[in-house]
Amino acid sequence: MRILIVGAGAIGGYFGGRLLTAGRDVTFLVRPSRAAALAQRGLIVRSPRGDVTWPHPPCVITGKLETTFDAVLLSCKAYDLQGVIESLAPAIGSQTVIVPLLNGMQHLDALAARFAKPHLFGGLCFISVDRDPQGAVIHYNDTDTLMFGELDGGVSERAERLAAVLMDAGFDARLSADIRQEMWEKWAFIAAAAGITCLMRSAVGDYVAADGAGLALRLIEECCAVSAHNGHPVSERSVARTRTMLTAPGSPFMASMLRDIERNAPTEGEHLLGALWRRRDPATLDERSVLYLAYTHLKSYEARRLRS
């Protein structure tokens, strides 16, 4: 199976590096600047689960894609999606499946508007990664889950074929029979994590030390309420895990969105918190909520960043 990974940043670079090491047929679709960096330094992954160094990873430059692939792993940022959609169009053949690893749900509408719905899988990943100034992928813990499945539920033959390629490739790959539910649960978690750590401009342990755990718990409750309002109640196990993670004393955890803010980069605030806010029940969640405060904080950051 030929796999195209759109982007060789933190997420694409990590999973692509693992797949290459496992002997899978992988090509990265990258911008010219990233292609030049990979040609010069190679793909480097530093991880508690084992480092990867791949001197000359297979790449094709955006705009020069001329062949189709069996599967596409889409790992771009949400704010880059529209441009990426056009760049990957030549890769989509009659049987190609697209596995987007973006957070939230609205990217599915954008992809479906350009490609036929049967091409789309649901997907998500749980991983804390970033790139250092030299372009190496830095994996911060031992969690590296990639989950995927048919958007209509169930387990199909094509999903099982993809699973056979992704599993046993050096990371935790899982085929889900209810990927929409998994995506909503991930959205509720990541919105709460990004919202509270960005709002507090701190790691979990710092705001817990400042008696801010109650705000985190309120935000978790609000994000889960939006998910339930949209027909996807978050499981008690997932809620409990999120509460524990976002109220742990001394925890160094912070959402990657806070690292974006700290380097004055664009964020996915509109796609994570804004899109969630717009799907709320207005009768039960209003402008006094922590979700609205966190969303407004990110909008204010973006307005100031664009002025500077």
C-alpha positions in Angstrom: 0.0 0.0 0.0 1.4 3.4 -1.0 0.8 6.0 1.6 1.1 9.8 1.1 1.7 11.8 4.3 0.7 15.4 3.8 3.3 17.4 5.8 6.5 16.3 7.5 6.0 18.5 10.6 5.6 17.2 14.1 2.8 14.8 13.6 3.4 13.8 10.0 7.1 13.5 10.6 6.6 11.3 13.7 4.2 8.8 12.2 5.9 8.9 8.8 9.3 8.2 10.4 7.9 5.2 12.3 6.2 3.9 9.1 9.5 4.2 7.1 11.4 2.4 9.8 8.8 -0.4 9.7 9.4 -0.7 5.9 6.2 0.8 4.7 5.9 2.6 1.3 5.7 6.2 2.4 6.1 9.5 0.6 5.8 13.0 2.2 4.1 15.9 0.4 6.0 19.0 1.6 6.7 22.6 0.8 10.0 23.5 -1.0 11.6 24.8 2.3 10.8 21.6 4.2 12.0 19.5 1.3 15.3 21.4 1.3 15.7 20.9 5.1 15.0 17.2 4.9 17.5 16.8 2.0 20.1 18.6 4.1 19.5 17.1 7.6 17.2 14.2 7.0 14.1 13.3 9.1 15.0 13.2 12.7 12.7 12.0 15.5 13.7 12.1 19.1 11.4 10.1 21.3 11.2 8.1 24.6 10.0 5.3 22.4 13.2 5.3 20.3 14.8 7.8 18.0 14.5 7.7 14.2 17.0 9.1 11.7 16.2 8.8 8.0 18.8 10.6 5.9 16.8 11.0 2.7 13.0 10.5 3.3 11.0 10.1 0.0 9.4 13.5 -0.7 7.4 15.2 -3.4 7.1 19.0 -3.5 3.8 20.7 -3.3 2.6 21.4 -6.9 4.6 18.6 -8.4 2.4 15.7 -7.3 1.6 13.6 -10.4 0.5 10.1 -9.1 -2.2 8.6 -7.0 -1.8 6.9 -3.6 -3.8 4.2 -1.8 -4.0 6.2 1.4 -3.4 9.8 2.4 -2.6 10.7 6.0 -3.5 14.4 6.4 -1.5 16.0 9.3 -1.6 19.7 8.5 -2.9 22.5 10.7 -6.5 23.4 10.3 -5.7 27.0 9.1 -3.7 25.5 6.2 -6.4 23.0 5.1 -7.9 24.9 2.1 -4.5 25.3 0.4 -3.5 21.7 1.3 -6.8 20.3 -0.2 -5.8 21.6 -3.7 -2.2 20.4 -3.4 -3.2 16.8 -2.6 -5.9 16.5 -5.2 -3.7 14.7 -7.8 -3.1 11.9 -5.2 -6.7 11.0 -5.0 -7.6 8.0 -7.2 -10.9 6.1 -7.4 -10.0 3.9 -4.4 -7.9 6.3 -2.3 -8.8 6.8 1.4 -8.1 10.0 3.2 -7.4 9.9 6.9 -7.4 13.4 8.4 -5.7 13.7 11.8 -7.0 17.3 12.4 -8.8 18.1 15.6 -12.5 19.0 15.7 -15.0 18.1 13.0 -15.4 21.0 10.6 -12.5 19.8 8.4 -14.7 16.9 7.3 -17.1 19.3 5.6 -14.2 21.0 3.8 -12.8 17.7 2.6 -16.2 16.4 1.5 -16.9 19.6 -0.5 -13.8 18.8 -2.6 -13.6 15.0 -2.6 -16.5 12.5 -2.7 -17.5 11.4 0.8 -16.7 7.7 0.2 -13.0 8.7 0.2 -13.1 10.0 3.8 -12.2 8.1 6.9 -12.4 9.7 10.4 -9.1 9.9 12.2 -7.3 11.4 15.2 -4.1 11.0 17.2 -3.1 11.4 20.8 0.5 12.5 20.8 2.5 15.4 22.3 5.1 16.5 19.7 6.7 19.6 18.3 9.7 20.5 16.2 12.9 22.1 17.5 14.5 25.1 15.8 16.6 22.7 13.6 13.5 20.9 12.4 13.8 17.7 14.4 10.6 16.2 15.7 10.5 16.1 19.5 8.2 13.6 21.2 7.5 14.5 24.8 6.1 11.3 26.3 5.4 7.7 25.5 1.9 8.2 24.1 1.6 7.9 20.3 -1.9 6.7 19.4 -3.3 7.0 15.9 -7.0 6.0 15.5 -9.0 5.7 12.3 -12.2 4.2 10.9 -15.2 4.5 8.7 -17.2 7.7 9.4 -20.5 5.7 9.2 -19.3 3.2 11.8 -18.5 -0.4 11.6 -15.4 -2.2 10.2 -15.0 -2.5 6.5 -12.6 -4.5 4.4 -10.7 -1.4 3.2 -10.3 -0.3 6.9 -8.9 -3.6 7.7 -6.4 -3.4 4.8 -5.2 0.0 6.1 -5.0 -1.4 9.6 -2.8 -4.2 8.4 -0.3 -1.6 7.2 -0.5 0.8 10.1 -0.4 -1.7 12.9 2.9 -3.1 14.2 4.7 -0.1 12.7 6.2 1.2 15.9 3.2 3.2 17.2 -0.2 2.5 18.7 -2.5 2.2 15.7 -6.2 1.4 16.4 -9.1 0.7 14.1 -12.3 2.1 15.6 -15.8 0.9 14.8 -17.2 4.3 16.1 -14.7 6.9 15.0 -17.1 9.9 15.2 -17.6 9.3 18.9 -13.8 9.0 19.4 -13.3 12.3 17.5 -15.9 14.1 19.6 -14.3 12.8 22.8 -10.9 14.0 21.6 -12.4 17.4 20.6 -13.8 17.9 24.1 -10.5 16.9 25.7 -8.3 19.0 23.4 -10.5 22.1 23.6 -10.5 21.9 27.4 -6.7 21.3 27.5 -5.9 24.1 25.0 -8.5 26.4 26.4 -7.3 26.3 30.0 -3.5 26.2 29.5 -3.7 29.1 27.0 -6.1 31.1 29.2 -3.8 30.7 32.1 -0.6 30.9 29.9 0.8 28.1 32.0 1.3 24.4 32.5 -1.3 22.4 34.4 0.8 22.3 37.6 1.2 26.1 37.6 -2.5 27.0 37.5 -3.3 24.2 40.0 -0.8 25.8 42.4 -2.6 29.1 41.9 -6.0 27.4 42.9 -7.2 27.3 39.3 -8.2 23.7 39.1 -11.8 24.7 39.5 -11.7 26.7 36.3 -10.3 23.6 34.5 -13.1 21.5 35.8 -15.8 24.0 34.7 -14.3 24.1 31.2 -14.2 20.3 31.0 -17.9 20.2 31.9 -18.8 22.8 29.3 -16.9 21.1 26.5 -18.5 17.8 27.4 -21.9 19.5 27.4 -21.4 20.6 23.8 -20.5 17.1 22.8 -23.6 15.7 24.4 -25.7 18.4 22.8 -24.5 17.2 19.4 -25.4 13.6 20.1 -22.0 12.3 21.4 -22.0 12.2 25.2 -18.4 11.8 26.4 -17.8 8.5 28.3 -17.3 8.6 32.0 -13.8 7.0 31.5 -12.8 9.8 29.2 -14.2 12.5 31.5 -12.3 11.1 34.4 -9.1 10.8 32.5 -9.4 14.5 31.4 -10.2 15.7 34.9 -7.2 13.9 36.3 -4.8 15.2 33.6 -5.9 18.8 33.8 -5.9 19.0 37.6 -2.7 17.1 38.4 -0.5 19.0 40.9 3.0 19.7 39.6 2.1 18.5 36.1 4.3 20.0 33.3 1.6 19.3 30.7 0.5 22.1 28.4 -1.3 22.1 25.1 0.7 22.6 21.9 -1.4 25.6 21.3 0.3 27.4 24.2 3.6 26.7 22.6 2.2 28.3 19.4 1.3 31.4 21.4 4.7 31.6 23.1 6.4 31.8 19.7 3.9 34.3 18.4 2.6 31.8 15.8 -1.0 31.3 14.5 -3.2 29.0 16.5 -6.1 26.7 15.8 -8.3 28.6 18.4 -11.0 29.3 15.9 -11.1 25.7 14.7 -11.1 24.1 18.2 -12.8 26.5 20.6 -14.7 28.7 18.2 -16.2 25.8 16.3 -17.1 24.1 19.5 -18.7 27.3 20.9 -20.9 27.6 17.8 -22.2 24.1 18.3 -23.3 24.7 21.9 -26.9 24.9 23.3 -27.4 28.7 23.8 -30.0 28.0 26.4 -27.4 26.4 28.7 -24.1 27.9 27.7 -23.7 31.7 27.4 -21.0 34.4 27.5 -20.4 33.8 31.3 -18.9 30.4 30.5 -15.2 29.6 30.7 -15.4 28.3 27.1 -16.4 31.7 25.9 -13.7 33.4 27.9 -11.0 31.0 26.6 -12.3 31.5 23.0 -12.3 35.3 23.3 -8.8 35.2 24.8 -7.6 33.3 21.7 -9.4 35.7 19.3 -7.8 38.6 21.1 -4.3 37.0 20.8 -4.8 36.5 17.1 -6.0 40.1 16.6 -3.0 41.5 18.4 -0.6 39.1 16.5 -2.0 40.2 13.1 -1.5 43.9 14.0 2.2 43.4 15.1 
